[in-house]
Amino acid sequence: MDKAVDKVFIEGLEIHALIGIYDWERRIRQPLVFDLEMAFDNRRPANSDAIADTLDYKAISKRLIAFVSTSSYGLVETLAERCAQVVLQEFEVAHLRLKLSKPGAVRGARAVGVVIERSRADMPRPAAAGAPVAAGAQPAAAALPGAAAAASKAPARRRPAAKFRNASSRAYLSLGSNIKPEQNLRAAVAALRERFGEVLLSPVYRTAAVGFEGPEFLNAVAVIDSDIHPFALNDWLHALEVAQGRDRRDASYSNRPLDIDIIYFGDLVLDGPGDFQLPRPELRHAFVLKPLADVAPDFVDPIRGATLAQLWAAHPQRDTPPPQVELEL
């Protein structure tokens, strides 16, 4: 972009949308972050001091939110291109630089994505009803497909967005602690409720430490409806563990103020980076399988093809389960 050209920018615009090529990505909305720099002659509004002469960044933001939140592209490249077309064809923007970031898509990276620069001259011509809109002419409303007026069509744009906002996947989490376990388990459940809403909880069980000498663990299962993808959820849970005092640099079997694992994420079967695996192999432990069978006896394991009740019935410890603890989380 020519350095001599004025720019209007929008930074860090976060919009949730269906995006991605994997099956699980087609079932859950993920956060996307947009940064835009748009060429615009700011001398005109500077001289007039009139809002009507400005490039309406609020209208552009609202238009992108309406467009992106109801989209379902496979690639960020495609979505970035379509967003550039929307801005260049519907607003008084001759050139733009657009950065589309997908946070949490790659483990260890804050975000991945694309950066594109496009000019209106490079764009395909809009449909007859979609001619470019002047800066002060309420383009966000006029650009809605088939819109005769903003007031009559705005609800039609909001309805699909509301449907996508409800898209989520049920995640089954195993919780454990042997350092101040009552306090740490309660804090973990409170954090889950604050972030994800309603939490379904199993009874709490007392279990001997596995693989090392240490105090007994308290274990339970929490079921949430996750509106973020499994890698992002895993990172969020790791941050929660750290907040409760866990040192994640220590990968050995040892005492834990808090240990949380995703056992199931819907019926997703997935091998990710590091030791990330769905379903988790910890299902072999009675302190994981028994509370799972308590809260979701009819859930079918996507690999074994059996319900959790059936798996527990076949477990070697079915007749001697871990002792249950009276603890309200």
N, C-alpha and C positions, 0 to 999 in steps of 0.2 A: 504494500500500500504506500502511495506517495506520501513522504513525510510532510509535504507542504499542505496536504489536505486535512481539514479539520475532521475530528472523529467524535462520534457519540458511542459510548460503550455501555454494555450490560455485563456485569461480572458475577459469576457464581449463581446463576439462575438454576435452581434444582427442580427437576421435574421427574416424576415417576412414570414409567412406561413399560409395556411388554417389549423386550428387546433380546435378541439372541437366537442361536440356532439349535440349542439343546432342548430336549423335551421339557426338562424342569423349568427352563427359561420361558417357555410358552405358557406356564401356569402361574407365574408370579411377576409382579411389577418390580422393576429395579430402579434405583436412583440414577439419574443422568444429570450432569452439570454442564451448563452452557456458558461460554464467554464469547461475547460479540464485540467487534469494533466496526463501526459503520461510518463510511465517508459521508459527510454532510457539511454544507457551508453554514457554519454557525455565525457568520457575520450578519446574516439577515435577522435572526432573533436578537442578536446582540444590539443591533441598531434600533430595532422596533421595541424591544423589551416586551414583546407580546407572545404569550404562550402558543397562540395559533401558528406562529412562524417556526416553532421548534420541531425537531424530530421527536415524536411522542414515544419515548422508550417504555412507558407504562403500557401503551397500546400494543407495542411490539411484544413485550413480555407476555401479556395476556393472550395474544394470538398464538405465540409459541406454546404456551401452556395448554391451550385448547387443542392445538394440532398434535403435539407430542404425546399428551396424556391419553389420546384415543388412537394412537398409532400402534402398529405391531410388526415392525420390520425385523428382519433377521440380523442385519449388519448395521453397525454405527455409521459406516460409510454412506449407506443409502439414506439413513435418517438425516445425517448432516447435510447431504445434498438437497433433500426435500426442504429442510428448514431454510437453507440459503435461498431456495426458489421462493418460498413464502415471503421472506423479508424483501427480497429484491423486486418481486413482481407486485407486491401489495403496498409497499411503502416507498417514500421518496428517498431511496437509498441507491446510489449508483454502484457502490463497491463495498464489500464487507470481508472481514476475516472472522471465521467462526471456529471455535474450539469446542469439541464435544468430548467430554470425559466420562468414562464408565468406572466409578470407584469400586474397588474390591474385586475386580474381574480377574486379577492375577495376584496370587499370594505373594506378599512381600512388597508389592507396589501399591502406592496410594491410589493410583488410577491409571488407566490406559485410554486411548482414544485416537481421535484424528483432528487435524487442523487443516482447514481449507480456506482459500481465498477465491472469491467469485465476483464477477461484475454483471450488471444487468444486461449488458450487450451479449454476454455469453449464455444467458438463460433462454430456454425455449419460451416462445410467446405464450402468455396465459390464454385461457379460454375467453370467449367474447364477453362474458359477464364479469370477468375478473381483471379488468384493466387496472394498472397501478393507481393507487389512491394518494391524493395529496396529503402532505404532512399533517394538516390540521383537520382532516375529513373523517375521523373516527374509523381508520382502516380495519381495526380488529373486528368490528361488527360487520362491516360491509363485505369482508372477505369470506365470511362463512358460506359454504357451498349452498347455492340456491336461496340465499337470504334476500328477502325483500326489505327487511328492516331488522335492526339489531334486537329490538324488544321482542319480536315475534319468534326469532330463531335461537336466542341465547339458551333457553331451556333444552332444546334439542341437542345442543353441543354438550351440555352438562350431564345429560343422562348416561351416555357411554362412559364418561370419565368417572362417574360415581360407581358404575359397575366394576371398572378396573381397580378403583381404590379398594374394593372389597376382596380382590384376588389375594389369596394367601395359601400357604401349604402348612399342614399340621406337622409340627416337629415334636419328637419324643426325646426328652433330655434326661440323662442320668446324672444325679447330683450326689456328691459324697464329701464328707469332711471328717477329719479326726483331730483337728485343732479348734477348740471352742466350737464344736459342731452345731450346737443349737443356735448360737449367735450367727454363725456364718451361713447356715442353711436358711435361716429366716431372712437375712440380708439379701441372699441371692434370690429368693422367691419374691421379695419386695421389689427388687430391681427388675425382675421379669414382668411383674404386674405393671410397673410403671411404664415399661417400654412396649409391651405386647398386649396388655389388657388382661383378660381373664386367663387364669392358670389353673389347669386341672392337676391335682396332686394325688399321689399314691400315699398309702401309709408309710411310715418311716421304719426302717429296719436297722438293727445293730449287727455289724459284721466285723470279724477279725481282719486285721491288716493282711493283705495278700502280697507276698514277695519280699517282705521285710518285717523286722520287729518294730512294733509301734502301738500306740493306743488304738482301741477299736474305732471303727468308722460308723457314722450314721449315714444311711443311704436312702434315697427316694427317687421317684421319677416325676418330672413335671412335663405337662403337655401344653404347648402353646400354638397359636396360629401365627406363623411367621410371615411378615410382609417383605422380607429381604431374602436374598438367595442364600444357599447353604454355606458358601465360603464366607460371605459377609456375616452371617449368623455365627459361624465358628470364630471369626475374628472378634465379634462383639462379646462372645462368651469368654474368650481368652482375656479380653480387657477386664471383664468382670472378675475373673479369677485373680488377676494382678491387683485389682482394687481391693480385694479381700486379703491381700498379703502373700499370694503365691509367687514364688520365683520360678518363672517358666524356663529359665536357663538350666534348671536342674531337671533332666529328663528321666532320672532314675526313679525306682519305686521308693517313695519316702512319704513322710507325714505331709498332709495337705490341709491348709485352711479351707480350700475349696477346689473341687474337681468337677467339671461339667463336660459331658460329652454328648454330641448328637448321636443317638442310636438309630433313629429313623427320621427321614425327612419325606413325609408322604410315602409313596412307594418307590422312591428314587433309589437306583442302584448306581453308585458312582465311586470311582477311585480318583482322588485328587492329589495335589502336591503333598509331599511329606508323608505322614501317616494317616492322612484324611481318607476315610473310607465309610461308605454307606451301603448297607447297614454296618454298624460297628461290630467288631468281633467280640466285644465284651459281653455280648448276649449269652455267652456260655456261663457267665457267673450268675449264681443264684440271686445275689444282691442286685443284679440288673434285671434279670428275667422275671423274678417274682413280683416286684412292684409294677413292671410293665403289664404283666398279666392281670394285676389288680385293676388297673385303670383302663386297659383296652384289651379285654380278653378275646374279642372277635377280630382284632386287627390281624391281617394276613401278612406274614413275613414275605417280602417280594422275592426272596431267593429260595427259601425252603418250601413255600407254598402251604404252610400250616399256620393256624391261628396261634396267637400267643398263649392262649389257654391250653392248646394241644401241645405246644412246645414245653410249657411248664409241667404238664402231666407226664411228659417223657423225660423230665430232668432227673438226674440221680438224687437230687436233694428234695424232691417233691414231698417226701414224707417227713423231712427234717428241715423245714425252711428256716431262714434267719429269724431270730426273735424280733417281734414287733415292738416298737417303742411308742408310748403315748406322747406325741409331740405335735403341737399345732403350728403349722408353718404359715 
